[in-house]
Amino acid sequence: MPPVTLAFVGDIMLGRLVDQEIPTRPPESFWGDVLPVLRGADAVFGNLECAVSDRGTAGARIDKVFAFRARPAAVEILRAAGIRCLSLANNHVLDYGDDALADTLAHLDAARIAHAGAGANLEAAAAPAIVEAGGTKFGFLAITDNEPDFAATAKRSGTFYLPISTNPPVLESLCARIGQARRAGADFVILSAHWGPNMVDTPPRQFRKFARAAVDSGISVFFGHSAHLFQGVEYHGNGLILYDTGDFLDDYAVDPDLRNDWSFVFLVELDGRGPRRLRLIPVRLRFARVDRARPREAEAIARLMIVRCERLGVRPVATPEGLELPRPPA
């Protein structure tokens, strides 16, 4: 197969104050000078951290401190970046209830943006999306261990809720969905996981164990998010694990120590064997906008990633554009 480059970005939250910006700015402006990087990939994958709808009531299913919803025009922001597939398995997609979720699915479908992880029932929520990029078919699964009250059932809409565990029933459920993606023609399968606590910069041991088990089960790229901070990355077997890709577009307050406004575009290059190289492009999040980090800040972001990778026994290499992690020799 010819080489394919996939871009992975973290949480995309288009509600609240970002939503208020939508009528005042062109869709491309939200992506700043990161836009050419995203458009240069064969496909972009992300996590949509809000509903897209003008219906529903905040707290329709459970009371929450933060509830996120964006107007339907928000899909034009996603289209502008060339986003091809989104995870909906998270703790905000049902903030405005079942009608808003149904609208979200419909708006993404109309925009031809694939999605996985939430649906009208458990079967729909757990089903893989199939995305073709660069002549290769990718199966995309999305799970979450956040907000069990949002979990889909056989008769109720919601998310594909899956505990983070290596117990046989959990891995059997995952393997069944990997098999479903393969039968649908996927050459490689990607697993998105919105998992774990906020503001944690290193994956817990149990999470590392689960991610590695997922790769051993047939996942080629493990795409983690939820902590609001980027975490280390590593190869395992034939796969690549992005433990947490951090935030990417939002209106969030910034912690001056933990720096949830720092992240990366994670560019994964694949060949016939699977992931062969990871390029990390440092970015800086501003209010309702993301830009490539300027040189000094980019160096600081890269140094922080090196520290977090070294905790996993991994050492990325500095490059003029950020960092690189080539596949270790077989």
GIFEN-V498224 format. One record per residue. N is the residue number from 0. RES is the residue in three letters. BURIAL is I if it has 9 or more other ideal C-beta (glycine too) atoms within 8 Angstrom, else O. D_FIRST is the distance of its C-alpha to the first C-alpha in Angstrom with 1 decimal. Layout:
BEGIN
N_RES_BURIAL_D_FIRST ; N_RES_BURIAL_D_FIRST
END
This chain:
BEGIN
0_MET_O_0.0 ; 1_PRO_O_3.8 ; 2_PRO_I_6.4 ; 3_VAL_I_8.5 ; 4_THR_I_12.2 ; 5_LEU_I_14.5 ; 6_ALA_I_18.3 ; 7_PHE_I_20.6 ; 8_VAL_I_24.4 ; 9_GLY_I_27.4 ; 10_ASP_I_30.2 ; 11_ILE_I_30.9 ; 12_MET_I_34.5 ; 13_LEU_I_35.8 ; 14_GLY_I_39.2 ; 15_ARG_O_42.6 ; 16_LEU_O_43.2 ; 17_VAL_I_39.7 ; 18_ASP_I_40.5 ; 19_GLN_O_43.7 ; 20_GLU_I_41.8 ; 21_ILE_I_39.6 ; 22_PRO_O_42.3 ; 23_THR_O_43.2 ; 24_ARG_O_39.9 ; 25_PRO_O_36.9 ; 26_PRO_I_33.7 ; 27_GLU_O_31.9 ; 28_SER_O_34.7 ; 29_PHE_I_33.8 ; 30_TRP_I_30.7 ; 31_GLY_I_32.5 ; 32_ASP_O_30.6 ; 33_VAL_I_27.7 ; 34_LEU_I_26.7 ; 35_PRO_O_24.7 ; 36_VAL_I_22.6 ; 37_LEU_I_21.9 ; 38_ARG_O_21.2 ; 39_GLY_O_18.8 ; 40_ALA_I_16.3 ; 41_ASP_O_13.8 ; 42_ALA_I_16.0 ; 43_VAL_I_19.2 ; 44_PHE_I_20.5 ; 45_GLY_I_24.2 ; 46_ASN_I_27.3 ; 47_LEU_I_29.9 ; 48_GLU_I_33.2 ; 49_CYS_I_35.6 ; 50_ALA_I_36.4 ; 51_VAL_I_36.1 ; 52_SER_I_39.2 ; 53_ASP_O_42.8 ; 54_ARG_O_44.1 ; 55_GLY_I_45.1 ; 56_THR_O_47.3 ; 57_ALA_I_46.5 ; 58_GLY_I_47.0 ; 59_ALA_I_46.8 ; 60_ARG_O_45.6 ; 61_ILE_O_46.7 ; 62_ASP_O_48.6 ; 63_LYS_O_46.5 ; 64_VAL_O_47.3 ; 65_PHE_O_44.3 ; 66_ALA_I_43.0 ; 67_PHE_I_40.3 ; 68_ARG_I_39.8 ; 69_ALA_I_38.5 ; 70_ARG_O_39.6 ; 71_PRO_I_37.3 ; 72_ALA_O_36.7 ; 73_ALA_I_34.7 ; 74_VAL_I_31.6 ; 75_GLU_O_31.7 ; 76_ILE_I_31.2 ; 77_LEU_I_28.0 ; 78_ARG_I_26.8 ; 79_ALA_I_27.8 ; 80_ALA_I_25.3 ; 81_GLY_I_22.4 ; 82_ILE_I_22.4 ; 83_ARG_I_20.2 ; 84_CYS_I_21.2 ; 85_LEU_I_24.4 ; 86_SER_I_25.9 ; 87_LEU_I_29.4 ; 88_ALA_I_30.3 ; 89_ASN_I_32.9 ; 90_ASN_I_36.7 ; 91_HIS_I_37.2 ; 92_VAL_I_35.6 ; 93_LEU_I_38.7 ; 94_ASP_I_41.3 ; 95_TYR_I_42.7 ; 96_GLY_I_42.5 ; 97_ASP_I_41.0 ; 98_ASP_I_41.6 ; 99_ALA_I_39.8 ; 100_LEU_I_36.8 ; 101_ALA_I_36.8 ; 102_ASP_I_36.9 ; 103_THR_I_34.1 ; 104_LEU_I_31.8 ; 105_ALA_O_33.1 ; 106_HIS_I_32.7 ; 107_LEU_I_29.1 ; 108_ASP_O_28.4 ; 109_ALA_O_30.2 ; 110_ALA_I_28.2 ; 111_ARG_O_24.9 ; 112_ILE_I_24.1 ; 113_ALA_I_22.7 ; 114_HIS_I_24.6 ; 115_ALA_I_25.3 ; 116_GLY_I_28.1 ; 117_ALA_I_31.1 ; 118_GLY_I_32.5 ; 119_ALA_O_35.5 ; 120_ASN_I_35.6 ; 121_LEU_I_33.9 ; 122_GLU_O_31.5 ; 123_ALA_I_30.3 ; 124_ALA_I_30.2 ; 125_ALA_I_28.1 ; 126_ALA_I_25.6 ; 127_PRO_I_22.0 ; 128_ALA_I_20.7 ; 129_ILE_I_17.4 ; 130_VAL_I_15.7 ; 131_GLU_O_12.8 ; 132_ALA_I_11.4 ; 133_GLY_I_9.0 ; 134_GLY_O_7.7 ; 135_THR_I_7.4 ; 136_LYS_I_10.8 ; 137_PHE_I_12.9 ; 138_GLY_I_16.2 ; 139_PHE_I_19.0 ; 140_LEU_I_22.2 ; 141_ALA_I_25.3 ; 142_ILE_I_28.4 ; 143_THR_I_31.6 ; 144_ASP_I_34.5 ; 145_ASN_I_36.6 ; 146_GLU_I_39.4 ; 147_PRO_O_39.8 ; 148_ASP_O_42.1 ; 149_PHE_I_39.1 ; 150_ALA_I_37.5 ; 151_ALA_I_36.7 ; 152_THR_O_38.5 ; 153_ALA_O_38.5 ; 154_LYS_O_40.9 ; 155_ARG_O_40.4 ; 156_SER_I_37.8 ; 157_GLY_I_36.3 ; 158_THR_I_33.5 ; 159_PHE_I_31.4 ; 160_TYR_I_33.7 ; 161_LEU_I_32.7 ; 162_PRO_O_34.7 ; 163_ILE_I_33.1 ; 164_SER_O_33.8 ; 165_THR_O_32.4 ; 166_ASN_O_35.0 ; 167_PRO_O_33.7 ; 168_PRO_O_34.2 ; 169_VAL_I_32.1 ; 170_LEU_I_29.2 ; 171_GLU_O_29.6 ; 172_SER_I_29.5 ; 173_LEU_I_26.3 ; 174_CYS_I_24.6 ; 175_ALA_O_25.8 ; 176_ARG_I_24.0 ; 177_ILE_I_20.7 ; 178_GLY_O_21.2 ; 179_GLN_I_21.9 ; 180_ALA_I_18.7 ; 181_ARG_I_16.7 ; 182_ARG_O_19.0 ; 183_ALA_I_18.3 ; 184_GLY_O_14.6 ; 185_ALA_I_13.2 ; 186_ASP_O_10.0 ; 187_PHE_I_11.8 ; 188_VAL_I_15.5 ; 189_ILE_I_17.4 ; 190_LEU_I_21.2 ; 191_SER_I_23.6 ; 192_ALA_I_27.0 ; 193_HIS_I_30.1 ; 194_TRP_I_32.2 ; 195_GLY_I_35.2 ; 196_PRO_O_38.2 ; 197_ASN_O_38.4 ; 198_MET_I_38.8 ; 199_VAL_I_37.5 ; 200_ASP_I_35.5 ; 201_THR_O_34.4 ; 202_PRO_I_32.9 ; 203_PRO_O_35.5 ; 204_ARG_O_35.0 ; 205_GLN_O_34.5 ; 206_PHE_I_31.7 ; 207_ARG_I_29.9 ; 208_LYS_I_30.4 ; 209_PHE_I_29.1 ; 210_ALA_I_25.9 ; 211_ARG_I_25.2 ; 212_ALA_I_26.1 ; 213_ALA_I_23.6 ; 214_VAL_I_20.8 ; 215_ASP_O_22.2 ; 216_SER_I_22.1 ; 217_GLY_I_18.4 ; 218_ILE_I_18.1 ; 219_SER_I_15.2 ; 220_VAL_I_17.1 ; 221_PHE_I_20.9 ; 222_PHE_I_22.3 ; 223_GLY_I_26.1 ; 224_HIS_I_28.8 ; 225_SER_I_32.6 ; 226_ALA_I_34.5 ; 227_HIS_I_34.8 ; 228_LEU_I_33.9 ; 229_PHE_I_30.6 ; 230_GLN_I_30.3 ; 231_GLY_I_28.5 ; 232_VAL_I_24.8 ; 233_GLU_I_23.5 ; 234_TYR_I_20.7 ; 235_HIS_I_21.5 ; 236_GLY_O_19.8 ; 237_ASN_O_16.1 ; 238_GLY_I_16.9 ; 239_LEU_I_18.4 ; 240_ILE_I_21.8 ; 241_LEU_I_23.3 ; 242_TYR_I_26.8 ; 243_ASP_I_28.2 ; 244_THR_I_27.0 ; 245_GLY_I_30.6 ; 246_ASP_I_31.9 ; 247_PHE_I_30.5 ; 248_LEU_I_32.8 ; 249_ASP_I_36.3 ; 250_ASP_O_40.1 ; 251_TYR_I_40.7 ; 252_ALA_O_43.4 ; 253_VAL_O_42.2 ; 254_ASP_O_43.3 ; 255_PRO_O_44.3 ; 256_ASP_O_43.6 ; 257_LEU_O_40.5 ; 258_ARG_I_38.9 ; 259_ASN_I_37.0 ; 260_ASP_I_36.5 ; 261_TRP_I_34.1 ; 262_SER_I_30.4 ; 263_PHE_I_26.9 ; 264_VAL_I_23.8 ; 265_PHE_I_21.2 ; 266_LEU_I_17.9 ; 267_VAL_I_15.1 ; 268_GLU_I_12.0 ; 269_LEU_I_9.1 ; 270_ASP_I_6.2 ; 271_GLY_O_5.4 ; 272_ARG_O_9.2 ; 273_GLY_I_10.2 ; 274_PRO_I_12.4 ; 275_ARG_I_12.8 ; 276_ARG_I_15.4 ; 277_LEU_I_18.0 ; 278_ARG_I_20.0 ; 279_LEU_I_23.3 ; 280_ILE_I_25.2 ; 281_PRO_I_28.9 ; 282_VAL_I_30.5 ; 283_ARG_I_34.1 ; 284_LEU_I_35.1 ; 285_ARG_I_38.2 ; 286_PHE_O_40.1 ; 287_ALA_I_37.8 ; 288_ARG_I_35.4 ; 289_VAL_I_32.8 ; 290_ASP_I_32.4 ; 291_ARG_I_30.7 ; 292_ALA_I_33.2 ; 293_ARG_O_35.5 ; 294_PRO_O_35.4 ; 295_ARG_O_38.1 ; 296_GLU_I_37.0 ; 297_ALA_I_33.3 ; 298_GLU_O_34.4 ; 299_ALA_I_36.4 ; 300_ILE_I_33.6 ; 301_ALA_I_31.3 ; 302_ARG_O_34.2 ; 303_LEU_I_34.6 ; 304_MET_I_30.9 ; 305_ILE_I_31.3 ; 306_VAL_O_34.4 ; 307_ARG_I_32.8 ; 308_CYS_I_29.8 ; 309_GLU_I_32.3 ; 310_ARG_O_34.0 ; 311_LEU_I_30.8 ; 312_GLY_O_30.7 ; 313_VAL_I_27.9 ; 314_ARG_O_28.3 ; 315_PRO_I_26.1 ; 316_VAL_O_26.5 ; 317_ALA_O_28.2 ; 318_THR_O_26.6 ; 319_PRO_O_28.1 ; 320_GLU_O_26.3 ; 321_GLY_I_27.1 ; 322_LEU_I_25.4 ; 323_GLU_I_22.2 ; 324_LEU_I_21.2 ; 325_PRO_O_18.7 ; 326_ARG_O_17.5 ; 327_PRO_O_20.3 ; 328_PRO_O_19.8 ; 329_ALA_O_19.2
END
